[in-house]
Amino acid sequence: MPVFYKAGSILPILLHNYELSLLRALQNNIGLEVYPTSAGVAQGSLLLDDGWSTKAEESKYAFNLNEEGVLKIQGLGD
């Protein structure tokens, strides 16, 4: 099955390691898939949701890849 990504995207991917349960997979690491534009830039964001609380603002992150190939991660929460 073909998969298409938009150029300039940074996608956070939960590394599931073939877990049979989503609850087990939530303890795994998160990887970043970077698909830069022809100019070499990309951006994306991540909101970590624990599924219980309403404190989503504390777990927001922004990712930016600049023309020099430097990936910056910025926490946007409190």
GIKAFEN-V509307 format. One record per helix or strand. SS is the DSSP state (alpha for helix, beta for strand). FROM is the first residue (numbers start at 0). LEN is the number of residues. If there is no record, write none. Layout:
ss,from,len
SS,FROM,LEN
SS,FROM,LEN
//
This chain:
ss,from,len
beta,8,6
alpha,21,4
beta,29,6
beta,41,6
alpha,55,4
beta,59,6
beta,70,5
//
